[in-house]
Amino acid sequence: MMGGGVMMLGVGSLMMLLIIGLPVLLVVAVVGLIALLKRPAATVFSSPMQAAQMSAPAVMPTRYCSHCGQGLQAEWAHCPKCGAPIEAK
């Protein structure tokens, strides 16, 4: 007789999980998706550097690193990619 009671308890718990848990999970997923879609595009990126690159206007490099070829801005003294010192021109 005990076996049947344990089986019914398991089935009841499963039904409760489906009836209550599934709608709650669905509501949380919809709210999360809406919150993600309302964010500005710059905050969706994984790092602040990516967000800054998207919001900053494109600057064409005037010179390049002699070690790695990375584009450099005029006021930089070291390459941001490899760290090599930049020769002044």
PDB file of N, CA, C and O in Angstrom:
ATOM      1  N   MET A   1       0.807  -1.192   0.000  1.00  0.00           N
ATOM      2  CA  MET A   1       0.000   0.000   0.000  1.00  0.00           C
ATOM      3  C   MET A   1       0.853   1.259   0.000  1.00  0.00           C
ATOM      4  O   MET A   1       0.468   2.269  -0.589  1.00  0.00           O
ATOM      5  N   MET A   2       2.005   1.208   0.654  1.00  0.00           N
ATOM      6  CA  MET A   2       2.846   2.394   0.724  1.00  0.00           C
ATOM      7  C   MET A   2       3.397   2.787  -0.648  1.00  0.00           C
ATOM      8  O   MET A   2       3.600   3.970  -0.921  1.00  0.00           O
ATOM      9  N   GLY A   3       3.634   1.816  -1.492  1.00  0.00           N
ATOM     10  CA  GLY A   3       4.185   2.101  -2.808  1.00  0.00           C
ATOM     11  C   GLY A   3       3.275   2.995  -3.640  1.00  0.00           C
ATOM     12  O   GLY A   3       3.756   3.870  -4.360  1.00  0.00           O
ATOM     13  N   GLY A   4       1.985   2.785  -3.548  1.00  0.00           N
ATOM     14  CA  GLY A   4       1.029   3.586  -4.296  1.00  0.00           C
ATOM     15  C   GLY A   4       0.981   5.026  -3.819  1.00  0.00           C
ATOM     16  O   GLY A   4       0.838   5.947  -4.623  1.00  0.00           O
ATOM     17  N   GLY A   5       1.101   5.224  -2.510  1.00  0.00           N
ATOM     18  CA  GLY A   5       1.069   6.576  -1.956  1.00  0.00           C
ATOM     19  C   GLY A   5       2.284   7.389  -2.380  1.00  0.00           C
ATOM     20  O   GLY A   5       2.167   8.576  -2.683  1.00  0.00           O
ATOM     21  N   VAL A   6       3.445   6.753  -2.403  1.00  0.00           N
ATOM     22  CA  VAL A   6       4.674   7.439  -2.830  1.00  0.00           C
ATOM     23  C   VAL A   6       4.589   7.776  -4.311  1.00  0.00           C
ATOM     24  O   VAL A   6       5.037   8.839  -4.739  1.00  0.00           O
ATOM     25  N   MET A   7       4.017   6.874  -5.084  1.00  0.00           N
ATOM     26  CA  MET A   7       3.875   7.099  -6.527  1.00  0.00           C
ATOM     27  C   MET A   7       2.939   8.276  -6.798  1.00  0.00           C
ATOM     28  O   MET A   7       3.205   9.096  -7.676  1.00  0.00           O
ATOM     29  N   MET A   8       1.855   8.355  -6.050  1.00  0.00           N
ATOM     30  CA  MET A   8       0.915   9.452  -6.231  1.00  0.00           C
ATOM     31  C   MET A   8       1.528  10.783  -5.807  1.00  0.00           C
ATOM     32  O   MET A   8       1.256  11.820  -6.411  1.00  0.00           O
ATOM     33  N   LEU A   9       2.362  10.747  -4.756  1.00  0.00           N
ATOM     34  CA  LEU A   9       3.046  11.957  -4.315  1.00  0.00           C
ATOM     35  C   LEU A   9       3.991  12.457  -5.410  1.00  0.00           C
ATOM     36  O   LEU A   9       4.082  13.662  -5.644  1.00  0.00           O
ATOM     37  N   GLY A  10       4.681  11.555  -6.070  1.00  0.00           N
ATOM     38  CA  GLY A  10       5.586  11.918  -7.162  1.00  0.00           C
ATOM     39  C   GLY A  10       4.841  12.500  -8.352  1.00  0.00           C
ATOM     40  O   GLY A  10       5.264  13.498  -8.934  1.00  0.00           O
ATOM     41  N   VAL A  11       3.725  11.867  -8.709  1.00  0.00           N
ATOM     42  CA  VAL A  11       2.914  12.356  -9.829  1.00  0.00           C
ATOM     43  C   VAL A  11       2.308  13.707  -9.481  1.00  0.00           C
ATOM     44  O   VAL A  11       2.250  14.598 -10.329  1.00  0.00           O
ATOM     45  N   GLY A  12       1.855  13.869  -8.238  1.00  0.00           N
ATOM     46  CA  GLY A  12       1.280  15.145  -7.813  1.00  0.00           C
ATOM     47  C   GLY A  12       2.309  16.266  -7.836  1.00  0.00           C
ATOM     48  O   GLY A  12       2.005  17.388  -8.239  1.00  0.00           O
ATOM     49  N   SER A  13       3.519  15.961  -7.404  1.00  0.00           N
ATOM     50  CA  SER A  13       4.580  16.974  -7.430  1.00  0.00           C
ATOM     51  C   SER A  13       4.923  17.373  -8.860  1.00  0.00           C
ATOM     52  O   SER A  13       5.155  18.546  -9.153  1.00  0.00           O
ATOM     53  N   LEU A  14       4.951  16.389  -9.734  1.00  0.00           N
ATOM     54  CA  LEU A  14       5.243  16.680 -11.142  1.00  0.00           C
ATOM     55  C   LEU A  14       4.148  17.542 -11.764  1.00  0.00           C
ATOM     56  O   LEU A  14       4.445  18.477 -12.507  1.00  0.00           O
ATOM     57  N   MET A  15       2.907  17.240 -11.472  1.00  0.00           N
ATOM     58  CA  MET A  15       1.804  18.034 -12.010  1.00  0.00           C
ATOM     59  C   MET A  15       1.827  19.463 -11.454  1.00  0.00           C
ATOM     60  O   MET A  15       1.573  20.426 -12.177  1.00  0.00           O
ATOM     61  N   MET A  16       2.140  19.585 -10.143  1.00  0.00           N
ATOM     62  CA  MET A  16       2.229  20.916  -9.548  1.00  0.00           C
ATOM     63  C   MET A  16       3.349  21.720 -10.215  1.00  0.00           C
ATOM     64  O   MET A  16       3.189  22.914 -10.470  1.00  0.00           O
ATOM     65  N   LEU A  17       4.473  21.072 -10.496  1.00  0.00           N
ATOM     66  CA  LEU A  17       5.590  21.744 -11.157  1.00  0.00           C
ATOM     67  C   LEU A  17       5.190  22.209 -12.553  1.00  0.00           C
ATOM     68  O   LEU A  17       5.540  23.315 -12.966  1.00  0.00           O
ATOM     69  N   LEU A  18       4.457  21.367 -13.279  1.00  0.00           N
ATOM     70  CA  LEU A  18       4.027  21.746 -14.623  1.00  0.00           C
ATOM     71  C   LEU A  18       2.976  22.849 -14.607  1.00  0.00           C
ATOM     72  O   LEU A  18       3.030  23.774 -15.418  1.00  0.00           O
ATOM     73  N   ILE A  19       2.028  22.754 -13.694  1.00  0.00           N
ATOM     74  CA  ILE A  19       0.917  23.706 -13.671  1.00  0.00           C
ATOM     75  C   ILE A  19       1.350  25.071 -13.139  1.00  0.00           C
ATOM     76  O   ILE A  19       0.879  26.095 -13.634  1.00  0.00           O
ATOM     77  N   ILE A  20       2.228  25.108 -12.149  1.00  0.00           N
ATOM     78  CA  ILE A  20       2.649  26.376 -11.546  1.00  0.00           C
ATOM     79  C   ILE A  20       3.992  26.848 -12.106  1.00  0.00           C
ATOM     80  O   ILE A  20       4.150  28.020 -12.445  1.00  0.00           O
ATOM     81  N   GLY A  21       4.939  25.950 -12.198  1.00  0.00           N
ATOM     82  CA  GLY A  21       6.298  26.328 -12.578  1.00  0.00           C
ATOM     83  C   GLY A  21       6.442  26.757 -14.025  1.00  0.00           C
ATOM     84  O   GLY A  21       7.157  27.716 -14.316  1.00  0.00           O
ATOM     85  N   LEU A  22       5.784  26.072 -14.926  1.00  0.00           N
ATOM     86  CA  LEU A  22       5.913  26.392 -16.351  1.00  0.00           C
ATOM     87  C   LEU A  22       5.392  27.790 -16.689  1.00  0.00           C
ATOM     88  O   LEU A  22       6.084  28.523 -17.395  1.00  0.00           O
ATOM     89  N   PRO A  23       4.213  28.196 -16.225  1.00  0.00           N
ATOM     90  CA  PRO A  23       3.770  29.575 -16.507  1.00  0.00           C
ATOM     91  C   PRO A  23       4.677  30.635 -15.871  1.00  0.00           C
ATOM     92  O   PRO A  23       4.924  31.679 -16.475  1.00  0.00           O
ATOM     93  N   VAL A  24       5.173  30.372 -14.657  1.00  0.00           N
ATOM     94  CA  VAL A  24       6.077  31.324 -14.007  1.00  0.00           C
ATOM     95  C   VAL A  24       7.355  31.464 -14.830  1.00  0.00           C
ATOM     96  O   VAL A  24       7.832  32.579 -15.041  1.00  0.00           O
ATOM     97  N   LEU A  25       7.908  30.357 -15.292  1.00  0.00           N
ATOM     98  CA  LEU A  25       9.111  30.391 -16.120  1.00  0.00           C
ATOM     99  C   LEU A  25       8.852  31.137 -17.431  1.00  0.00           C
ATOM    100  O   LEU A  25       9.712  31.883 -17.901  1.00  0.00           O
ATOM    101  N   LEU A  26       7.692  30.943 -18.010  1.00  0.00           N
ATOM    102  CA  LEU A  26       7.341  31.624 -19.256  1.00  0.00           C
ATOM    103  C   LEU A  26       7.233  33.135 -19.042  1.00  0.00           C
ATOM    104  O   LEU A  26       7.718  33.908 -19.868  1.00  0.00           O
ATOM    105  N   VAL A  27       6.607  33.561 -17.952  1.00  0.00           N
ATOM    106  CA  VAL A  27       6.477  34.992 -17.655  1.00  0.00           C
ATOM    107  C   VAL A  27       7.852  35.618 -17.433  1.00  0.00           C
ATOM    108  O   VAL A  27       8.120  36.708 -17.938  1.00  0.00           O
ATOM    109  N   VAL A  28       8.724  34.945 -16.684  1.00  0.00           N
ATOM    110  CA  VAL A  28      10.074  35.464 -16.440  1.00  0.00           C
ATOM    111  C   VAL A  28      10.857  35.586 -17.753  1.00  0.00           C
ATOM    112  O   VAL A  28      11.583  36.559 -17.954  1.00  0.00           O
ATOM    113  N   ALA A  29      10.711  34.611 -18.634  1.00  0.00           N
ATOM    114  CA  ALA A  29      11.406  34.660 -19.924  1.00  0.00           C
ATOM    115  C   ALA A  29      10.917  35.823 -20.786  1.00  0.00           C
ATOM    116  O   ALA A  29      11.723  36.500 -21.424  1.00  0.00           O
ATOM    117  N   VAL A  30       9.616  36.058 -20.811  1.00  0.00           N
ATOM    118  CA  VAL A  30       9.055  37.150 -21.612  1.00  0.00           C
ATOM    119  C   VAL A  30       9.503  38.504 -21.060  1.00  0.00           C
ATOM    120  O   VAL A  30       9.883  39.392 -21.822  1.00  0.00           O
ATOM    121  N   VAL A  31       9.457  38.660 -19.733  1.00  0.00           N
ATOM    122  CA  VAL A  31       9.886  39.926 -19.122  1.00  0.00           C
ATOM    123  C   VAL A  31      11.374  40.164 -19.386  1.00  0.00           C
ATOM    124  O   VAL A  31      11.778  41.292 -19.670  1.00  0.00           O
ATOM    125  N   GLY A  32      12.181  39.122 -19.295  1.00  0.00           N
ATOM    126  CA  GLY A  32      13.610  39.257 -19.573  1.00  0.00           C
ATOM    127  C   GLY A  32      13.873  39.637 -21.024  1.00  0.00           C
ATOM    128  O   GLY A  32      14.740  40.467 -21.297  1.00  0.00           O
ATOM    129  N   LEU A  33      13.147  39.050 -21.940  1.00  0.00           N
ATOM    130  CA  LEU A  33      13.309  39.376 -23.357  1.00  0.00           C
ATOM    131  C   LEU A  33      12.902  40.820 -23.642  1.00  0.00           C
ATOM    132  O   LEU A  33      13.573  41.513 -24.406  1.00  0.00           O
ATOM    133  N   ILE A  34      11.824  41.269 -23.044  1.00  0.00           N
ATOM    134  CA  ILE A  34      11.386  42.660 -23.231  1.00  0.00           C
ATOM    135  C   ILE A  34      12.427  43.620 -22.672  1.00  0.00           C
ATOM    136  O   ILE A  34      12.735  44.635 -23.297  1.00  0.00           O
ATOM    137  N   ALA A  35      12.973  43.306 -21.493  1.00  0.00           N
ATOM    138  CA  ALA A  35      14.001  44.171 -20.897  1.00  0.00           C
ATOM    139  C   ALA A  35      15.245  44.208 -21.774  1.00  0.00           C
ATOM    140  O   ALA A  35      15.866  45.262 -21.910  1.00  0.00           O
ATOM    141  N   LEU A  36      15.619  43.085 -22.368  1.00  0.00           N
ATOM    142  CA  LEU A  36      16.793  43.038 -23.245  1.00  0.00           C
ATOM    143  C   LEU A  36      16.564  43.855 -24.515  1.00  0.00           C
ATOM    144  O   LEU A  36      17.480  44.523 -24.994  1.00  0.00           O
ATOM    145  N   LEU A  37      15.362  43.807 -25.056  1.00  0.00           N
ATOM    146  CA  LEU A  37      15.074  44.543 -26.287  1.00  0.00           C
ATOM    147  C   LEU A  37      14.962  46.043 -26.059  1.00  0.00           C
ATOM    148  O   LEU A  37      15.187  46.821 -26.986  1.00  0.00           O
ATOM    149  N   LYS A  38      14.619  46.468 -24.844  1.00  0.00           N
ATOM    150  CA  LYS A  38      14.492  47.898 -24.561  1.00  0.00           C
ATOM    151  C   LYS A  38      15.825  48.562 -24.244  1.00  0.00           C
ATOM    152  O   LYS A  38      15.899  49.791 -24.204  1.00  0.00           O
ATOM    153  N   ARG A  39      16.878  47.786 -24.018  1.00  0.00           N
ATOM    154  CA  ARG A  39      18.194  48.352 -23.710  1.00  0.00           C
ATOM    155  C   ARG A  39      18.758  49.081 -24.920  1.00  0.00           C
ATOM    156  O   ARG A  39      18.493  48.697 -26.059  1.00  0.00           O
ATOM    157  N   PRO A  40      19.539  50.136 -24.677  1.00  0.00           N
ATOM    158  CA  PRO A  40      20.260  50.753 -25.787  1.00  0.00           C
ATOM    159  C   PRO A  40      21.293  49.764 -26.339  1.00  0.00           C
ATOM    160  O   PRO A  40      21.789  48.905 -25.611  1.00  0.00           O
ATOM    161  N   ALA A  41      21.603  49.891 -27.603  1.00  0.00           N
ATOM    162  CA  ALA A  41      22.494  48.931 -28.264  1.00  0.00           C
ATOM    163  C   ALA A  41      23.878  48.886 -27.622  1.00  0.00           C
ATOM    164  O   ALA A  41      24.501  47.825 -27.602  1.00  0.00           O
ATOM    165  N   ALA A  42      24.370  49.992 -27.104  1.00  0.00           N
ATOM    166  CA  ALA A  42      25.725  50.023 -26.557  1.00  0.00           C
ATOM    167  C   ALA A  42      25.852  49.197 -25.285  1.00  0.00           C
ATOM    168  O   ALA A  42      26.957  48.757 -24.968  1.00  0.00           O
ATOM    169  N   THR A  43      24.768  48.963 -24.536  1.00  0.00           N
ATOM    170  CA  THR A  43      24.876  48.219 -23.291  1.00  0.00           C
ATOM    171  C   THR A  43      24.743  46.719 -23.480  1.00  0.00           C
ATOM    172  O   THR A  43      24.930  45.967 -22.523  1.00  0.00           O
ATOM    173  N   VAL A  44      24.428  46.261 -24.681  1.00  0.00           N
ATOM    174  CA  VAL A  44      24.288  44.831 -24.929  1.00  0.00           C
ATOM    175  C   VAL A  44      25.649  44.164 -25.068  1.00  0.00           C
ATOM    176  O   VAL A  44      25.760  42.954 -24.871  1.00  0.00           O
ATOM    177  N   PHE A  45      26.682  44.924 -25.403  1.00  0.00           N
ATOM    178  CA  PHE A  45      27.999  44.346 -25.606  1.00  0.00           C
ATOM    179  C   PHE A  45      28.581  43.821 -24.314  1.00  0.00           C
ATOM    180  O   PHE A  45      28.198  44.257 -23.228  1.00  0.00           O
ATOM    181  N   SER A  46      29.514  42.875 -24.429  1.00  0.00           N
ATOM    182  CA  SER A  46      30.043  42.213 -23.241  1.00  0.00           C
ATOM    183  C   SER A  46      31.084  43.035 -22.499  1.00  0.00           C
ATOM    184  O   SER A  46      31.310  42.784 -21.315  1.00  0.00           O
ATOM    185  N   SER A  47      31.719  43.992 -23.128  1.00  0.00           N
ATOM    186  CA  SER A  47      32.738  44.764 -22.423  1.00  0.00           C
ATOM    187  C   SER A  47      32.532  46.259 -22.658  1.00  0.00           C
ATOM    188  O   SER A  47      31.982  46.656 -23.685  1.00  0.00           O
ATOM    189  N   PRO A  48      32.969  47.084 -21.718  1.00  0.00           N
ATOM    190  CA  PRO A  48      32.861  48.530 -21.904  1.00  0.00           C
ATOM    191  C   PRO A  48      33.669  49.016 -23.106  1.00  0.00           C
ATOM    192  O   PRO A  48      33.312  50.015 -23.729  1.00  0.00           O
ATOM    193  N   MET A  49      34.750  48.317 -23.431  1.00  0.00           N
ATOM    194  CA  MET A  49      35.580  48.709 -24.579  1.00  0.00           C
ATOM    195  C   MET A  49      34.780  48.583 -25.875  1.00  0.00           C
ATOM    196  O   MET A  49      34.859  49.459 -26.736  1.00  0.00           O
ATOM    197  N   GLN A  50      34.013  47.504 -26.022  1.00  0.00           N
ATOM    198  CA  GLN A  50      33.192  47.339 -27.214  1.00  0.00           C
ATOM    199  C   GLN A  50      32.129  48.423 -27.297  1.00  0.00           C
ATOM    200  O   GLN A  50      31.857  48.938 -28.381  1.00  0.00           O
ATOM    201  N   ALA A  51      31.531  48.773 -26.183  1.00  0.00           N
ATOM    202  CA  ALA A  51      30.516  49.823 -26.169  1.00  0.00           C
ATOM    203  C   ALA A  51      31.133  51.167 -26.537  1.00  0.00           C
ATOM    204  O   ALA A  51      30.518  51.944 -27.269  1.00  0.00           O
ATOM    205  N   ALA A  52      32.329  51.454 -26.047  1.00  0.00           N
ATOM    206  CA  ALA A  52      33.003  52.715 -26.364  1.00  0.00           C
ATOM    207  C   ALA A  52      33.364  52.777 -27.840  1.00  0.00           C
ATOM    208  O   ALA A  52      33.262  53.835 -28.461  1.00  0.00           O
ATOM    209  N   GLN A  53      33.783  51.656 -28.400  1.00  0.00           N
ATOM    210  CA  GLN A  53      34.135  51.638 -29.818  1.00  0.00           C
ATOM    211  C   GLN A  53      32.909  51.879 -30.690  1.00  0.00           C
ATOM    212  O   GLN A  53      33.012  52.500 -31.748  1.00  0.00           O
ATOM    213  N   MET A  54      31.746  51.390 -30.252  1.00  0.00           N
ATOM    214  CA  MET A  54      30.535  51.596 -31.031  1.00  0.00           C
ATOM    215  C   MET A  54      30.046  53.038 -30.947  1.00  0.00           C
ATOM    216  O   MET A  54      29.498  53.551 -31.923  1.00  0.00           O
ATOM    217  N   SER A  55      30.229  53.708 -29.806  1.00  0.00           N
ATOM    218  CA  SER A  55      29.715  55.057 -29.651  1.00  0.00           C
ATOM    219  C   SER A  55      30.701  56.117 -30.133  1.00  0.00           C
ATOM    220  O   SER A  55      30.290  57.228 -30.468  1.00  0.00           O
ATOM    221  N   ALA A  56      31.989  55.797 -30.173  1.00  0.00           N
ATOM    222  CA  ALA A  56      33.001  56.763 -30.598  1.00  0.00           C
ATOM    223  C   ALA A  56      33.037  56.836 -32.129  1.00  0.00           C
ATOM    224  O   ALA A  56      32.888  55.818 -32.806  1.00  0.00           O
ATOM    225  N   PRO A  57      33.234  58.026 -32.662  1.00  0.00           N
ATOM    226  CA  PRO A  57      33.350  58.125 -34.114  1.00  0.00           C
ATOM    227  C   PRO A  57      34.635  57.455 -34.587  1.00  0.00           C
ATOM    228  O   PRO A  57      35.627  57.407 -33.859  1.00  0.00           O
ATOM    229  N   ALA A  58      34.608  56.946 -35.794  1.00  0.00           N
ATOM    230  CA  ALA A  58      35.768  56.246 -36.337  1.00  0.00           C
ATOM    231  C   ALA A  58      36.901  57.232 -36.599  1.00  0.00           C
ATOM    232  O   ALA A  58      36.704  58.265 -37.240  1.00  0.00           O
ATOM    233  N   VAL A  59      38.083  56.903 -36.098  1.00  0.00           N
ATOM    234  CA  VAL A  59      39.268  57.734 -36.306  1.00  0.00           C
ATOM    235  C   VAL A  59      40.240  56.929 -37.149  1.00  0.00           C
ATOM    236  O   VAL A  59      40.621  55.820 -36.774  1.00  0.00           O
ATOM    237  N   MET A  60      40.638  57.471 -38.267  1.00  0.00           N
ATOM    238  CA  MET A  60      41.596  56.786 -39.129  1.00  0.00           C
ATOM    239  C   MET A  60      42.992  56.945 -38.536  1.00  0.00           C
ATOM    240  O   MET A  60      43.410  58.064 -38.238  1.00  0.00           O
ATOM    241  N   PRO A  61      43.714  55.852 -38.362  1.00  0.00           N
ATOM    242  CA  PRO A  61      45.057  55.957 -37.798  1.00  0.00           C
ATOM    243  C   PRO A  61      45.993  56.699 -38.758  1.00  0.00           C
ATOM    244  O   PRO A  61      45.923  56.537 -39.976  1.00  0.00           O
ATOM    245  N   THR A  62      46.870  57.515 -38.166  1.00  0.00           N
ATOM    246  CA  THR A  62      47.839  58.255 -38.984  1.00  0.00           C
ATOM    247  C   THR A  62      49.170  57.534 -39.054  1.00  0.00           C
ATOM    248  O   THR A  62      49.989  57.811 -39.930  1.00  0.00           O
ATOM    249  N   ARG A  63      49.387  56.599 -38.123  1.00  0.00           N
ATOM    250  CA  ARG A  63      50.617  55.812 -38.153  1.00  0.00           C
ATOM    251  C   ARG A  63      50.324  54.427 -37.597  1.00  0.00           C
ATOM    252  O   ARG A  63      49.263  54.192 -37.018  1.00  0.00           O
ATOM    253  N   TYR A  64      51.276  53.507 -37.776  1.00  0.00           N
ATOM    254  CA  TYR A  64      51.083  52.119 -37.407  1.00  0.00           C
ATOM    255  C   TYR A  64      52.277  51.618 -36.609  1.00  0.00           C
ATOM    256  O   TYR A  64      53.397  52.099 -36.781  1.00  0.00           O
ATOM    257  N   CYS A  65      52.030  50.646 -35.733  1.00  0.00           N
ATOM    258  CA  CYS A  65      53.087  50.057 -34.912  1.00  0.00           C
ATOM    259  C   CYS A  65      54.033  49.266 -35.814  1.00  0.00           C
ATOM    260  O   CYS A  65      53.591  48.508 -36.677  1.00  0.00           O
ATOM    261  N   SER A  66      55.328  49.447 -35.608  1.00  0.00           N
ATOM    262  CA  SER A  66      56.310  48.725 -36.425  1.00  0.00           C
ATOM    263  C   SER A  66      56.446  47.268 -35.990  1.00  0.00           C
ATOM    264  O   SER A  66      57.036  46.465 -36.712  1.00  0.00           O
ATOM    265  N   HIS A  67      55.907  46.915 -34.820  1.00  0.00           N
ATOM    266  CA  HIS A  67      56.023  45.541 -34.331  1.00  0.00           C
ATOM    267  C   HIS A  67      54.827  44.684 -34.734  1.00  0.00           C
ATOM    268  O   HIS A  67      55.004  43.560 -35.205  1.00  0.00           O
ATOM    269  N   CYS A  68      53.608  45.201 -34.553  1.00  0.00           N
ATOM    270  CA  CYS A  68      52.419  44.370 -34.799  1.00  0.00           C
ATOM    271  C   CYS A  68      51.505  44.923 -35.892  1.00  0.00           C
ATOM    272  O   CYS A  68      50.611  44.213 -36.351  1.00  0.00           O
ATOM    273  N   GLY A  69      51.703  46.159 -36.316  1.00  0.00           N
ATOM    274  CA  GLY A  69      50.889  46.730 -37.388  1.00  0.00           C
ATOM    275  C   GLY A  69      49.600  47.382 -36.916  1.00  0.00           C
ATOM    276  O   GLY A  69      48.790  47.805 -37.741  1.00  0.00           O
ATOM    277  N   GLN A  70      49.393  47.471 -35.609  1.00  0.00           N
ATOM    278  CA  GLN A  70      48.186  48.107 -35.051  1.00  0.00           C
ATOM    279  C   GLN A  70      48.167  49.587 -35.416  1.00  0.00           C
ATOM    280  O   GLN A  70      49.203  50.249 -35.355  1.00  0.00           O
ATOM    281  N   GLY A  71      47.000  50.116 -35.795  1.00  0.00           N
ATOM    282  CA  GLY A  71      46.845  51.533 -36.057  1.00  0.00           C
ATOM    283  C   GLY A  71      47.009  52.337 -34.780  1.00  0.00           C
ATOM    284  O   GLY A  71      46.523  51.924 -33.727  1.00  0.00           O
ATOM    285  N   LEU A  72      47.682  53.471 -34.852  1.00  0.00           N
ATOM    286  CA  LEU A  72      47.982  54.282 -33.677  1.00  0.00           C
ATOM    287  C   LEU A  72      47.459  55.693 -33.849  1.00  0.00           C
ATOM    288  O   LEU A  72      47.400  56.212 -34.963  1.00  0.00           O
ATOM    289  N   GLN A  73      47.077  56.313 -32.739  1.00  0.00           N
ATOM    290  CA  GLN A  73      46.718  57.714 -32.755  1.00  0.00           C
ATOM    291  C   GLN A  73      47.980  58.543 -32.534  1.00  0.00           C
ATOM    292  O   GLN A  73      48.982  58.046 -32.020  1.00  0.00           O
ATOM    293  N   ALA A  74      47.918  59.796 -32.924  1.00  0.00           N
ATOM    294  CA  ALA A  74      49.104  60.641 -32.915  1.00  0.00           C
ATOM    295  C   ALA A  74      49.688  60.851 -31.520  1.00  0.00           C
ATOM    296  O   ALA A  74      50.907  60.961 -31.383  1.00  0.00           O
ATOM    297  N   GLU A  75      48.847  60.910 -30.473  1.00  0.00           N
ATOM    298  CA  GLU A  75      49.350  61.221 -29.137  1.00  0.00           C
ATOM    299  C   GLU A  75      49.803  59.987 -28.349  1.00  0.00           C
ATOM    300  O   GLU A  75      50.293  60.144 -27.231  1.00  0.00           O
ATOM    301  N   TRP A  76      49.666  58.802 -28.869  1.00  0.00           N
ATOM    302  CA  TRP A  76      50.050  57.589 -28.157  1.00  0.00           C
ATOM    303  C   TRP A  76      51.559  57.412 -28.139  1.00  0.00           C
ATOM    304  O   TRP A  76      52.233  57.657 -29.139  1.00  0.00           O
ATOM    305  N   ALA A  77      52.088  56.982 -26.992  1.00  0.00           N
ATOM    306  CA  ALA A  77      53.522  56.727 -26.856  1.00  0.00           C
ATOM    307  C   ALA A  77      53.838  55.237 -26.903  1.00  0.00           C
ATOM    308  O   ALA A  77      54.978  54.849 -27.157  1.00  0.00           O
ATOM    309  N   HIS A  78      52.808  54.384 -26.653  1.00  0.00           N
ATOM    310  CA  HIS A  78      52.980  52.933 -26.692  1.00  0.00           C
ATOM    311  C   HIS A  78      51.826  52.302 -27.460  1.00  0.00           C
ATOM    312  O   HIS A  78      50.710  52.822 -27.464  1.00  0.00           O
ATOM    313  N   CYS A  79      52.102  51.194 -28.098  1.00  0.00           N
ATOM    314  CA  CYS A  79      51.076  50.459 -28.842  1.00  0.00           C
ATOM    315  C   CYS A  79      50.102  49.814 -27.857  1.00  0.00           C
ATOM    316  O   CYS A  79      50.542  49.152 -26.916  1.00  0.00           O
ATOM    317  N   PRO A  80      48.768  49.991 -28.051  1.00  0.00           N
ATOM    318  CA  PRO A  80      47.810  49.389 -27.134  1.00  0.00           C
ATOM    319  C   PRO A  80      47.699  47.870 -27.299  1.00  0.00           C
ATOM    320  O   PRO A  80      47.207  47.192 -26.397  1.00  0.00           O
ATOM    321  N   LYS A  81      48.141  47.334 -28.417  1.00  0.00           N
ATOM    322  CA  LYS A  81      48.022  45.899 -28.661  1.00  0.00           C
ATOM    323  C   LYS A  81      49.223  45.127 -28.122  1.00  0.00           C
ATOM    324  O   LYS A  81      49.053  44.142 -27.403  1.00  0.00           O
ATOM    325  N   CYS A  82      50.448  45.572 -28.465  1.00  0.00           N
ATOM    326  CA  CYS A  82      51.639  44.808 -28.063  1.00  0.00           C
ATOM    327  C   CYS A  82      52.458  45.511 -26.985  1.00  0.00           C
ATOM    328  O   CYS A  82      53.330  44.887 -26.380  1.00  0.00           O
ATOM    329  N   GLY A  83      52.198  46.806 -26.727  1.00  0.00           N
ATOM    330  CA  GLY A  83      52.918  47.535 -25.679  1.00  0.00           C
ATOM    331  C   GLY A  83      54.257  48.087 -26.092  1.00  0.00           C
ATOM    332  O   GLY A  83      54.971  48.649 -25.261  1.00  0.00           O
ATOM    333  N   ALA A  84      54.618  47.945 -27.340  1.00  0.00           N
ATOM    334  CA  ALA A  84      55.930  48.432 -27.809  1.00  0.00           C
ATOM    335  C   ALA A  84      55.951  49.968 -27.796  1.00  0.00           C
ATOM    336  O   ALA A  84      54.949  50.603 -28.124  1.00  0.00           O
ATOM    337  N   PRO A  85      57.080  50.558 -27.421  1.00  0.00           N
ATOM    338  CA  PRO A  85      57.176  52.019 -27.473  1.00  0.00           C
ATOM    339  C   PRO A  85      57.145  52.492 -28.931  1.00  0.00           C
ATOM    340  O   PRO A  85      57.648  51.827 -29.837  1.00  0.00           O
ATOM    341  N   ILE A  86      56.546  53.646 -29.114  1.00  0.00           N
ATOM    342  CA  ILE A  86      56.395  54.210 -30.463  1.00  0.00           C
ATOM    343  C   ILE A  86      57.469  55.252 -30.674  1.00  0.00           C
ATOM    344  O   ILE A  86      57.671  56.130 -29.836  1.00  0.00           O
ATOM    345  N   GLU A  87      58.155  55.151 -31.796  1.00  0.00           N
ATOM    346  CA  GLU A  87      59.173  56.151 -32.130  1.00  0.00           C
ATOM    347  C   GLU A  87      58.503  57.452 -32.524  1.00  0.00           C
ATOM    348  O   GLU A  87      57.557  57.450 -33.312  1.00  0.00           O
ATOM    349  N   ALA A  88      58.980  58.560 -31.985  1.00  0.00           N
ATOM    350  CA  ALA A  88      58.437  59.881 -32.322  1.00  0.00           C
ATOM    351  C   ALA A  88      58.905  60.281 -33.711  1.00  0.00           C
ATOM    352  O   ALA A  88      60.057  60.055 -34.081  1.00  0.00           O
ATOM    353  N   LYS A  89      58.012  60.871 -34.463  1.00  0.00           N
ATOM    354  CA  LYS A  89      58.369  61.316 -35.816  1.00  0.00           C
ATOM    355  C   LYS A  89      58.383  62.815 -35.881  1.00  0.00           C
ATOM    356  O   LYS A  89      58.662  63.385 -36.936  1.00  0.00           O
TER     357      LYS A  89
END
